[in-house]
Amino acid sequence: MCSRYENSAAQTRLAIAGEEVVAVNPYVGEVRPTNPALIVCQVEGMVRPREARWGWETTWSTRPLINARSETAATKPTFKASWLARRCLVPATGWFEWREIPGAKKKQRWGMKHANDEPFCMAGLWVRDDAELFRFVILTREAAPDLVEIHDRMPLIVPPTEYATWLGRSDDTVPPAVTDGWAKEPR
């Protein structure tokens, strides 16, 4: 997954374990690394929306980490503690990938979204930095068959029926993913 996603909804409503979580998005539109964005996480047993920054700062890179591979995040020292105790949902209405065009100097930007335009949630991990700000990464997986021509990775989309399970897990299980029903278009 590349470094942009979109949340065009001014307000997010999610049904999680029989409760409705409602939040105003701090940043409506295209979200880039380090932008403020909405996440939904479980803190001290309560599911709550939080404003967070996309990307974790590290000592070994000047660029923030924005993605983590769902297949290996549970075993990587950088992500292991968050995988076990600090999972989140990242509401979105789409994401972007860039694809090389033979003979062209610039890559073509593609937008991916639900074919029915429904919002969705990507799986993520969160952490608090030294200033007590929430920061998050988005988990990725192999691209769905109908998207692999654009990019070999995509965000891990959590089915609504799995929201509570994803937030409450404390093991290395990767949630089932929504892999079909995606529309793609050059943008």
N, CA, C and O of each residue as an XYZ file, in Angstrom:
748
protein
N       0.844     -1.173      0.000
C       0.000      0.000      0.000
C       0.883      1.227      0.000
O       1.918      1.272      0.664
N       0.470      2.185     -0.729
C       1.250      3.411     -0.816
C       0.945      4.341      0.338
O       0.393      3.929      1.359
N       1.306      5.582      0.168
C       1.292      6.498      1.308
C       0.124      7.476      1.318
O       0.284      8.611      1.766
N      -1.022      7.072      0.845
C      -2.191      7.946      0.913
C      -3.456      7.114      1.055
O      -3.590      6.041      0.468
N      -4.372      7.637      1.845
C      -5.719      7.082      1.859
C      -6.688      8.231      1.998
O      -6.281      9.380      2.170
N      -7.965      7.926      1.924
C      -8.969      8.979      1.945
C     -10.058      8.650      2.950
O     -10.483      7.501      3.076
N     -10.502      9.669      3.659
C     -11.696      9.555      4.478
C     -12.522     10.801      4.189
O     -12.299     11.864      4.769
N     -13.474     10.648      3.286
C     -14.276     11.801      2.864
C     -15.520     11.997      3.722
O     -16.306     12.910      3.469
N     -15.707     11.157      4.727
C     -16.864     11.286      5.616
C     -16.547     12.270      6.745
O     -15.522     12.143      7.415
N     -17.415     13.233      6.949
C     -17.213     14.201      8.038
C     -17.421     13.546      9.396
O     -16.868     13.988     10.403
N     -18.230     12.480      9.412
C     -18.510     11.772     10.663
C     -18.423     10.277     10.399
O     -18.807      9.806      9.328
N     -17.923      9.540     11.367
C     -17.813      8.090     11.257
C     -18.737      7.449     12.283
O     -18.762      7.850     13.446
N     -19.495      6.450     11.844
C     -20.364      5.672     12.732
C     -20.012      4.203     12.551
O     -20.057      3.672     11.441
N     -19.661      3.551     13.662
C     -19.326      2.131     13.626
C     -20.111      1.397     14.701
O     -20.259      1.893     15.817
N     -20.613      0.220     14.365
C     -21.254     -0.642     15.349
C     -20.209     -1.646     15.819
O     -19.727     -2.467     15.039
N     -19.864     -1.570     17.101
C     -18.840     -2.460     17.657
C     -19.392     -3.085     18.925
O     -19.683     -2.388     19.897
N     -19.535     -4.401     18.909
C     -20.020     -5.158     20.063
C     -21.332     -4.583     20.602
O     -21.495     -4.417     21.811
N     -22.264     -4.282     19.694
C     -23.572     -3.798     20.104
C     -23.639     -2.333     20.482
O     -24.716     -1.833     20.806
N     -22.524     -1.639     20.449
C     -22.507     -0.214     20.754
C     -22.176      0.569     19.495
O     -21.431      0.101     18.634
N     -22.741      1.772     19.399
C     -22.429      2.623     18.269
C     -21.347      3.613     18.682
O     -21.486      4.330     19.673
N     -20.278      3.638     17.912
C     -19.198      4.590     18.127
C     -19.350      5.666     17.058
O     -19.335      5.369     15.863
N     -19.495      6.909     17.490
C     -19.683      8.029     16.573
C     -18.553      9.019     16.812
O     -18.234      9.344     17.955
N     -17.950      9.495     15.730
C     -16.843     10.447     15.862
C     -16.806     11.404     14.692
O     -17.156     11.046     13.568
N     -16.385     12.611     14.963
C     -16.148     13.604     13.919
C     -14.711     13.428     13.453
O     -13.793     13.339     14.269
N     -14.520     13.377     12.145
C     -13.171     13.224     11.606
C     -12.388     14.520     11.744
O     -12.888     15.582     11.370
N     -11.166     14.455     12.277
C     -10.359     15.669     12.421
C      -9.804     16.172     11.093
O      -9.391     17.325     10.976
N      -9.799     15.302     10.105
C      -9.198     15.640      8.811
C     -10.015     14.952      7.731
O      -9.919     13.734      7.580
N     -10.806     15.684      6.986
C     -11.650     15.112      5.940
C     -10.941     15.276      4.599
O     -10.502     16.369      4.242
N     -10.838     14.184      3.874
C     -10.194     14.225      2.562
C      -9.044     13.243      2.483
O      -9.055     12.201      3.137
N      -8.051     13.583      1.676
C      -6.892     12.719      1.457
C      -5.936     12.825      2.635
O      -5.490     13.917      2.985
N      -5.624     11.691      3.241
C      -4.751     11.644      4.406
C      -3.356     11.213      3.966
O      -3.189     10.204      3.281
N      -2.371     11.985      4.366
C      -0.965     11.707      4.059
C      -0.227     11.400      5.361
O      -0.716     11.741      6.438
N       0.933     10.767      5.278
C       1.692     10.502      6.505
C       1.891     11.774      7.327
O       2.134     12.853      6.787
N       1.783     11.622      8.609
C       1.887     12.635      9.669
C       0.660     13.527      9.784
O       0.599     14.348     10.699
N      -0.336     13.397      8.880
C      -1.587     14.134      9.046
C      -2.347     13.593     10.260
O      -2.208     12.422     10.614
N      -3.149     14.449     10.893
C      -4.059     13.930     11.918
C      -5.165     13.137     11.241
O      -5.614     13.490     10.150
N      -5.593     12.088     11.876
C      -6.641     11.232     11.322
C      -7.402     10.583     12.463
O      -6.982     10.643     13.618
N      -8.505      9.974     12.135
C      -9.332      9.294     13.115
C      -8.951      7.824     13.190
O      -8.806      7.160     12.163
N      -8.791      7.319     14.406
C      -8.687      5.880     14.636
C      -9.698      5.525     15.720
O     -10.137      6.385     16.483
N     -10.057      4.262     15.775
C     -10.913      3.748     16.842
C     -10.110      2.661     17.530
O      -9.654      1.713     16.890
N      -9.937      2.802     18.839
C      -9.109      1.842     19.564
C      -9.715      1.530     20.930
O     -10.637      2.199     21.397
N      -9.174      0.512     21.535
C      -9.607      0.117     22.867
C      -8.541      0.567     23.853
O      -7.395      0.122     23.790
N      -8.924      1.450     24.763
C      -7.996      1.952     25.779
C      -8.639      1.710     27.138
O      -9.750      2.172     27.402
N      -7.938      0.988     27.988
C      -8.436      0.655     29.326
C      -9.825      0.024     29.261
O     -10.703      0.342     30.063
N     -10.009     -0.877     28.294
C     -11.251     -1.622     28.166
C     -12.393     -0.903     27.482
O     -13.462     -1.488     27.308
N     -12.204      0.346     27.088
C     -13.260      1.128     26.450
C     -12.916      1.392     24.980
O     -11.802      1.813     24.666
N     -13.869      1.143     24.087
C     -13.672      1.426     22.665
C     -14.002      2.891     22.443
O     -15.115      3.341     22.715
N     -13.018      3.627     21.943
C     -13.177      5.070     21.785
C     -12.501      5.557     20.500
O     -11.486      5.006     20.075
N     -13.078      6.593     19.891
C     -12.384      7.238     18.777
C     -11.267      8.119     19.320
O     -11.381      8.676     20.412
N     -10.204      8.240     18.562
C      -9.075      9.078     18.956
C      -8.526      9.789     17.734
O      -8.556      9.252     16.626
N      -8.032     10.980     17.935
C      -7.260     11.637     16.891
C      -5.844     11.117     17.021
O      -5.302     11.034     18.124
N      -5.243     10.765     15.891
C      -3.885     10.218     15.892
C      -3.153     10.702     14.651
O      -3.767     11.166     13.689
N      -1.847     10.587     14.689
C      -1.014     10.923     13.524
C      -0.630      9.639     12.821
O      -0.286      8.643     13.457
N      -0.695      9.675     11.488
C      -0.328      8.496     10.713
C       1.182      8.441     10.594
O       1.800      9.306      9.973
N       1.770      7.421     11.192
C       3.208      7.179     11.102
C       3.874      7.143     12.456
O       3.613      7.983     13.318
N       4.746      6.154     12.636
C       5.542      6.033     13.858
C       6.930      6.570     13.583
O       7.531      6.278     12.550
N       7.428      7.351     14.509
C       8.805      7.821     14.401
C       9.727      6.749     14.964
O       9.399      6.074     15.940
N      10.888      6.606     14.330
C      11.878      5.624     14.780
C      13.238      6.298     14.894
O      13.449      7.398     14.383
N      14.141      5.628     15.563
C      15.496      6.169     15.696
C      16.346      5.873     14.469
O      17.379      6.513     14.271
N      15.934      4.917     13.640
C      16.762      4.504     12.510
C      16.328      5.094     11.166
O      16.953      4.804     10.146
N      15.282      5.908     11.141
C      14.832      6.481      9.874
C      14.312      7.900     10.085
O      13.724      8.211     11.121
N      14.535      8.745      9.100
C      14.001     10.107      9.178
C      12.555     10.151      8.698
O      11.850     11.130      8.938
N      12.116      9.103      8.026
C      10.731      9.021      7.559
C       9.927      8.154      8.518
O      10.435      7.140      8.997
N       8.692      8.527      8.805
C       7.882      7.701      9.712
C       7.493      6.377      9.066
O       7.333      6.293      7.849
N       7.343      5.345      9.891
C       6.817      4.064      9.418
C       5.308      4.232      9.294
O       4.653      4.641     10.253
N       4.752      3.925      8.137
C       3.313      4.129      7.943
C       2.546      2.825      7.764
O       1.334      2.785      7.978
N       3.241      1.761      7.375
C       2.600      0.467      7.141
C       3.380     -0.635      7.834
O       4.568     -0.498      8.123
N       2.677     -1.734      8.092
C       3.310     -2.936      8.630
C       2.672     -4.142      7.944
O       1.458     -4.179      7.747
N       3.477     -5.105      7.589
C       2.954     -6.310      6.943
C       2.207     -7.159      7.968
O       2.761     -7.534      9.001
N       0.949     -7.457      7.672
C       0.143     -8.250      8.614
C       0.717     -9.647      8.818
O       0.517    -10.253      9.870
N       1.428    -10.158      7.819
C       1.981    -11.515      7.922
C       3.133    -11.601      8.926
O       3.416    -12.681      9.444
N       3.799    -10.478      9.208
C       4.993    -10.534     10.066
C       4.981     -9.559     11.244
O       5.863     -9.632     12.099
N       4.015     -8.658     11.310
C       4.020     -7.622     12.357
C       4.024     -8.198     13.769
O       4.642     -7.623     14.665
N       3.350     -9.316     13.979
C       3.265     -9.906     15.318
C       4.620    -10.363     15.847
O       4.792    -10.520     17.056
N       5.589    -10.579     14.945
C       6.893    -11.078     15.375
C       8.001    -10.032     15.302
O       9.116    -10.285     15.760
N       7.714     -8.870     14.738
C       8.735     -7.821     14.603
C       8.833     -7.015     15.901
O       7.807     -6.599     16.440
N      10.032     -6.790     16.406
C      10.182     -6.037     17.659
C       9.490     -4.668     17.645
O       8.965     -4.234     18.669
N       9.487     -3.999     16.513
C       8.871     -2.673     16.421
C       7.360     -2.721     16.667
O       6.797     -1.792     17.247
N       6.710     -3.789     16.233
C       5.258     -3.858     16.269
C       4.678     -4.851     17.271
O       3.481     -4.802     17.554
N       5.484     -5.735     17.806
C       4.972     -6.856     18.605
C       4.101     -6.411     19.785
O       3.012     -6.953     19.969
N       4.544     -5.452     20.577
C       3.762     -5.019     21.746
C       2.421     -4.427     21.322
O       1.403     -4.678     21.966
N       2.412     -3.647     20.249
C       1.154     -3.075     19.773
C       0.245     -4.151     19.194
O      -0.974     -4.087     19.357
N       0.824     -5.134     18.522
C       0.017     -6.231     17.974
C      -0.733     -6.931     19.106
O      -1.895     -7.302     18.943
N      -0.084     -7.109     20.232
C      -0.697     -7.827     21.346
C      -1.675     -6.979     22.155
O      -2.600     -7.529     22.752
N      -1.499     -5.654     22.193
C      -2.315     -4.857     23.124
C      -2.837     -3.529     22.591
O      -3.653     -2.886     23.252
N      -2.389     -3.102     21.417
C      -2.796     -1.772     20.937
C      -3.192     -1.836     19.453
O      -2.475     -1.350     18.579
N      -4.331     -2.438     19.205
C      -4.853     -2.547     17.842
C      -5.861     -1.441     17.606
O      -6.474     -0.940     18.549
N      -6.034     -1.059     16.349
C      -7.020     -0.019     16.048
C      -7.683     -0.287     14.705
O      -7.240     -1.114     13.909
N      -8.758      0.449     14.496
C      -9.442      0.499     13.215
C      -9.201      1.877     12.630
O      -9.257      2.878     13.345
N      -8.934      1.934     11.343
C      -8.691      3.207     10.659
C      -9.813      3.395      9.633
O      -9.767      2.795      8.559
N     -10.823      4.222      9.950
C     -11.916      4.436      9.007
C     -11.420      5.104      7.718
O     -10.562      5.986      7.750
N     -11.974      4.666      6.594
C     -11.559      5.201      5.295
C     -12.688      5.068      4.286
O     -13.632      4.301      4.480
N     -12.571      5.826      3.211
C     -13.495      5.679      2.079
C     -12.743      5.259      0.811
O     -13.362      4.994     -0.219
N     -11.415      5.200      0.889
C     -10.626      4.757     -0.253
C      -9.144      4.827      0.047
O      -8.740      5.355      1.083
N      -8.332      4.299     -0.853
C      -6.888      4.430     -0.750
C      -6.314      4.563     -2.148
O      -6.995      4.300     -3.138
N      -5.066      4.970     -2.220
C      -4.431      5.263     -3.501
C      -3.171      4.443     -3.703
O      -2.449      4.137     -2.754
N      -2.922      4.095     -4.942
C      -1.694      3.428     -5.360
C      -1.210      4.099     -6.640
O      -2.001      4.684     -7.381
N       0.081      4.012     -6.892
C       0.658      4.545     -8.121
C       1.218      3.385     -8.920
O       1.852      2.482     -8.374
N       0.971      3.424    -10.234
C       1.412      2.344    -11.125
C       2.237      2.931    -12.257
O       1.874      3.948    -12.849
N       3.345      2.280    -12.545
C       4.192      2.741    -13.645
C       3.494      2.491    -14.977
O       2.827      1.477    -15.179
N       3.672      3.445    -15.865
C       3.134      3.330    -17.224
C       4.335      3.255    -18.151
O       5.158      4.171    -18.163
N       4.453      2.183    -18.927
C       5.607      2.060    -19.831
C       5.749      3.293    -20.724
O       4.793      3.712    -21.377
N       6.938      3.861    -20.744
C       7.234      5.012    -21.580
C       6.856      6.361    -20.980
O       7.199      7.401    -21.542
N       6.167      6.361    -19.870
C       5.753      7.626    -19.245
C       6.743      8.012    -18.149
O       7.329      7.148    -17.498
N       6.923      9.320    -17.952
C       7.827      9.798    -16.906
C       7.191      9.733    -15.525
O       7.883      9.514    -14.531
N       5.890      9.919    -15.460
C       5.181      9.909    -14.181
C       4.365      8.632    -14.038
O       3.936      8.035    -15.026
N       4.160      8.229    -12.794
C       3.297      7.093    -12.518
C       1.839      7.543    -12.543
O       1.528      8.705    -12.281
N       0.954      6.603    -12.861
C      -0.485      6.864    -12.870
C      -1.051      6.584    -11.482
O      -0.826      5.511    -10.923
N      -1.775      7.536    -10.932
C      -2.404      7.350     -9.624
C      -3.747      6.651     -9.814
O      -4.533      7.006    -10.692
N      -3.990      5.643     -8.968
C      -5.239      4.899     -8.984
C      -5.910      5.023     -7.631
O      -5.251      4.958     -6.593
N      -7.219      5.201     -7.644
C      -8.002      5.219     -6.417
C      -8.783      3.928     -6.287
O      -9.397      3.469     -7.250
N      -8.762      3.338     -5.095
C      -9.512      2.119     -4.814
C     -10.551      2.438     -3.748
O     -10.270      3.144     -2.779
N     -11.756      1.907     -3.942
C     -12.825      2.106     -2.971
C     -13.807      0.955     -3.094
O     -13.745      0.172     -4.042
N     -14.717      0.855     -2.126
C     -15.776     -0.143     -2.217
C     -16.594      0.133     -3.463
O     -16.884      1.290     -3.767
N     -16.964     -0.895     -4.178
C     -17.764     -0.725     -5.392
C     -19.094     -0.028     -5.083
O     -19.642      0.661     -5.944
N     -19.619     -0.202     -3.861
C     -20.878      0.439     -3.483
C     -20.663      1.759     -2.730
O     -21.605      2.306     -2.155
N     -19.434      2.265     -2.734
C     -19.069      3.531     -2.079
C     -19.210      3.519     -0.553
O     -19.199      4.585      0.062
N     -19.339      2.368      0.063
C     -19.458      2.287      1.520
C     -18.099      2.551      2.174
O     -17.070      2.123      1.651
N     -18.087      3.256      3.316
C     -16.835      3.388      4.062
C     -16.431      2.030      4.632
O     -17.242      1.106      4.692
N     -15.190      1.921      5.042
C     -14.666      0.665      5.593
C     -13.606      0.991      6.624
O     -13.248      2.153      6.814
N     -13.106     -0.039      7.291
C     -12.040      0.161      8.289
C     -10.845     -0.720      7.957
O     -10.979     -1.910      7.672
N      -9.681     -0.100      8.003
C      -8.426     -0.818      7.819
C      -7.899     -1.210      9.198
O      -8.112     -0.493     10.176
N      -7.222     -2.330      9.273
C      -6.603     -2.756     10.527
C      -5.343     -1.940     10.767
O      -4.577     -1.678      9.840
N      -5.135     -1.541     12.009
C      -3.949     -0.777     12.341
C      -3.427     -1.110     13.727
O      -4.039     -1.863     14.484
N      -2.292     -0.534     14.031
C      -1.666     -0.643     15.351
C      -1.347      0.769     15.810
O      -1.004      1.629     14.998
N      -1.460      1.011     17.116
C      -1.180      2.356     17.611
C      -0.165      2.318     18.748
O       0.091      1.279     19.356
N       0.391      3.477     19.003
C       1.359      3.659     20.079
C       1.262      5.117     20.514
O       0.802      5.967     19.752
N       1.691      5.404     21.728
C       1.814      6.801     22.169
C       3.285      7.163     22.113
O       4.146      6.400     22.551
N       3.560      8.339     21.565
C       4.955      8.769     21.483
C       5.365      9.477     22.771
O       4.595      9.523     23.730
N       6.571     10.023     22.793
C       7.094     10.672     24.001
C       6.252     11.858     24.458
O       6.264     12.215     25.636
N       5.524     12.466     23.529
C       4.662     13.615     23.866
C       3.236     13.161     24.185
O       2.332     13.985     24.314
N       3.042     11.845     24.311
C       1.731     11.260     24.603
C       0.725     11.415     23.464
O      -0.482     11.325     23.688
N       1.217     11.647     22.242
C       0.349     11.698     21.077
C       0.120     10.287     20.554
O       1.039      9.468     20.561
N      -1.078      9.997     20.107
C      -1.359      8.715     19.487
C      -0.798      8.742     18.071
O      -0.952      9.728     17.351
N      -0.143      7.648     17.678
C       0.376      7.468     16.324
C      -0.032      6.066     15.881
O      -0.188      5.168     16.708
N      -0.203      5.884     14.567
C      -0.642      4.575     14.088
C       0.037      4.193     12.785
O       0.542      5.036     12.044
N       0.031      2.891     12.533
C       0.434      2.324     11.247
C      -0.745      1.517     10.721
O      -1.591      1.063     11.492
N      -0.793      1.343      9.420
C      -1.832      0.548      8.775
C      -1.242     -0.803      8.391
O      -0.152     -0.875      7.825
N      -1.966     -1.866      8.703
C      -1.522     -3.205      8.323
C      -1.867     -3.473      6.863
O      -2.932     -3.089      6.379
N      -0.951     -4.136      6.176
C      -1.154     -4.470      4.774
C      -1.139     -5.979      4.585
O      -0.716     -6.733      5.461
N      -1.611     -6.395      3.422
C      -1.633     -7.809      3.041
C      -1.412     -7.894      1.540
O      -1.326     -6.874      0.857
N      -1.321     -9.126      1.026
C      -1.227     -9.297     -0.424
C      -2.475     -8.702     -1.060
O      -3.561     -8.768     -0.484
N      -2.325     -8.130     -2.229
C      -3.462     -7.521     -2.923
C      -4.470     -8.575     -3.367
O      -4.114     -9.714     -3.671
N      -5.728     -8.168     -3.397
C      -6.783     -9.026     -3.933
C      -6.499     -9.272     -5.419
O      -5.881     -8.433     -6.073
N      -6.942    -10.407     -5.955
C      -6.638    -10.738     -7.351
C      -7.005     -9.640     -8.349
O      -6.271     -9.426     -9.314
N      -8.113     -8.946     -8.142
C      -8.508     -7.927     -9.118
C      -7.766     -6.604     -8.932
O      -7.970     -5.676     -9.714
N      -6.910     -6.498     -7.914
C      -6.139     -5.276     -7.687
C      -4.642     -5.452     -7.899
O      -3.907     -4.466     -7.942
N      -4.179     -6.690     -8.034
C      -2.749     -6.970     -8.099
C      -2.082     -6.325     -9.319
O      -0.876     -6.076     -9.295
N      -2.834     -6.054    -10.373
C      -2.250     -5.390    -11.543
C      -1.839     -3.956    -11.224
O      -0.979     -3.394    -11.903
N      -2.442     -3.359    -10.200
C      -2.115     -1.999     -9.790
C      -0.966     -2.008     -8.785
O      -0.016     -1.238     -8.919
N      -1.052     -2.884     -7.771
C      -0.030     -2.957     -6.720
C      -0.103     -4.331     -6.073
O      -1.173     -4.937     -6.029
N       1.027     -4.831     -5.568
C       1.047     -6.170     -4.979
C       0.588     -6.211     -3.516
O       0.449     -7.292     -2.943
N       0.352     -5.038     -2.907
C      -0.114     -4.971     -1.513
C      -1.380     -4.118     -1.447
O      -1.647     -3.309     -2.335
N      -2.146     -4.313     -0.387
C      -3.324     -3.491     -0.117
C      -3.519     -3.433      1.391
O      -2.959     -4.257      2.113
N      -4.301     -2.477      1.883
C      -4.557     -2.464      3.322
C      -5.355     -3.699      3.734
O      -6.113     -4.252      2.938
N      -5.180     -4.117      4.963
C      -5.966     -5.212      5.524
C      -7.302     -4.617      5.954
O      -7.371     -3.894      6.947
N      -8.358     -4.918      5.210
C      -9.691     -4.387      5.482
C     -10.415     -5.361      6.410
O     -10.566     -6.540      6.090
N     -10.856     -4.862      7.550
C     -11.528     -5.699      8.547
C     -13.034     -5.703      8.268
O     -13.638     -4.637      8.143
N     -13.645     -6.885      8.167
C     -15.097     -6.926      7.991
C     -15.793     -6.344      9.230
O     -15.310     -6.544     10.344
N     -16.907     -5.633      9.063
C     -17.600     -5.052     10.218
C     -17.925     -6.057     11.325
O     -17.925     -5.702     12.504
N     -18.196     -7.289     10.956
C     -18.503     -8.308     11.962
C     -17.292     -8.665     12.824
O     -17.443     -9.305     13.864
N     -16.099     -8.257     12.404
C     -14.866     -8.584     13.122
C     -14.268     -7.391     13.873
O     -13.203     -7.530     14.475
N     -14.916     -6.233     13.854
C     -14.349     -5.044     14.500
C     -14.020     -5.307     15.972
O     -12.890     -5.079     16.404
N     -14.996     -5.783     16.736
C     -14.782     -6.000     18.175
C     -13.713     -7.063     18.411
O     -12.883     -6.925     19.310
N     -13.733     -8.113     17.610
C     -12.742     -9.187     17.765
C     -11.343     -8.651     17.504
O     -10.420     -8.941     18.266
N     -11.170     -7.871     16.438
C      -9.850     -7.318     16.127
C      -9.346     -6.438     17.268
O      -8.195     -6.566     17.684
N     -10.184     -5.561     17.768
C      -9.746     -4.647     18.830
C      -9.438     -5.379     20.132
O      -8.562     -4.948     20.881
N     -10.130     -6.467     20.415
C      -9.976     -7.158     21.688
C      -9.001     -8.309     21.720
O      -8.745     -8.869     22.786
N      -8.454     -8.673     20.582
C      -7.529     -9.818     20.539
C      -6.210     -9.503     21.219
O      -5.785     -8.349     21.283
N      -5.574    -10.537     21.720
C      -4.226    -10.379     22.276
C      -3.361    -11.567     21.866
O      -2.532    -12.042     22.641
N      -3.566    -12.038     20.642
C      -2.752    -13.142     20.127
C      -2.228    -12.752     18.747
O      -2.358    -11.600     18.333
N      -1.641    -13.705     18.045
C      -1.030    -13.375     16.758
C      -1.930    -13.679     15.562
O      -1.442    -13.780     14.436
N      -3.232    -13.825     15.787
C      -4.164    -14.137     14.720
C      -4.414    -12.915     13.830
O      -4.688    -11.820     14.320
N      -4.313    -13.125     12.523
C      -4.633    -12.084     11.546
C      -6.124    -12.201     11.247
O      -6.604    -13.302     10.976
N      -6.875    -11.086     11.291
C      -8.315    -11.192     11.049
C      -8.617    -11.548      9.606
O      -7.796    -11.317      8.718
N      -9.818    -12.120      9.366
C     -10.203    -12.328      7.968
C     -10.287    -10.972      7.288
O     -10.534     -9.962      7.947
N     -10.089    -10.940      6.000
C     -10.054     -9.658      5.280
C     -11.109     -9.607      4.196
O     -11.484    -10.631      3.626
N     -11.583     -8.404      3.918
C     -12.483     -8.179      2.795
C     -11.600     -8.061      1.558
O     -10.787     -7.142      1.458
N     -11.755     -8.984      0.622
C     -10.883     -8.991     -0.555
C     -11.623     -8.782     -1.862
O     -10.990     -8.681     -2.913
N     -12.949     -8.715     -1.825
C     -13.664     -8.512     -3.082
C     -14.605     -7.323     -2.965
O     -14.820     -6.791     -1.876
N     -15.161     -6.914     -4.091
C     -16.076     -5.784     -4.104
C     -15.394     -4.435     -4.211
O     -15.964     -3.422     -3.807
N     -14.167     -4.404     -4.756
C     -13.421     -3.151     -4.863
C     -13.505     -2.588     -6.257
O     -13.447     -3.324     -7.242
N     -13.642     -1.285     -6.337
C     -13.625     -0.590     -7.620
C     -12.306      0.171     -7.716
O     -11.801      0.677     -6.714
N     -11.758      0.247     -8.911
C     -10.501      0.988     -9.107
C     -10.670      1.905    -10.303
O     -11.320      1.557    -11.289
N     -10.071      3.088    -10.196
C     -10.160      4.039    -11.299
C      -8.948      4.958    -11.288
O      -8.452      5.319    -10.221
N      -8.463      5.343    -12.482
C      -7.359      6.308    -12.534
C      -7.844      7.633    -11.961
O      -8.976      8.047    -12.210
N      -6.980      8.301    -11.189
C      -7.352      9.598    -10.597
C      -6.239     10.582    -10.782
O      -6.354     11.731    -10.355
